[in-house]
Amino acid sequence: MKLFIDLWSDSLIVEKTPAWAQREQDALTYMIVQHPYLRDRVGFLPQSLINSYTYQWQPGDLLVHFAGCWYGFLCSQQ
């Protein structure tokens, strides 16, 4: 996990090479697809178990992701 976090937070990977549109999300996908050591240690869960969007949320889900809602700006205007 430490190696994964170190790589994922490395600005050379996230911001420089290549110039990804979604930066950390694209870097995460790249690392999982291209690096067998990391890929063999990644598990996948149904999204709603850990990160439901407001339109998907149901009682029992861990949390709601308010995509595009920035603290003190968009959330207060809705």
C-alpha positions, 0 to 999 in steps of 0.5 A: 500500500505504501508503494502504491500511495507513493507512486500515485502521489508522485507529481512526475506520474500524476502531473507530467508524464503523460499529460492526463485529463483526469490526472490522479484518476487516469494515473490510478488506471494506468498503474493498475493496468500496466503494473502486474505487482499492483494489479495483483493486489487490487480488488474491486467492489460494487461502487455503492459499498464505498462511494454512492452518488446522490442519485444512487444512495440507499440506506446502508451505503457507507457514504455519499459522493457529492460530485462537483460540490465544493465546500462553501460554494456549490453546496450552499447554493443548492 
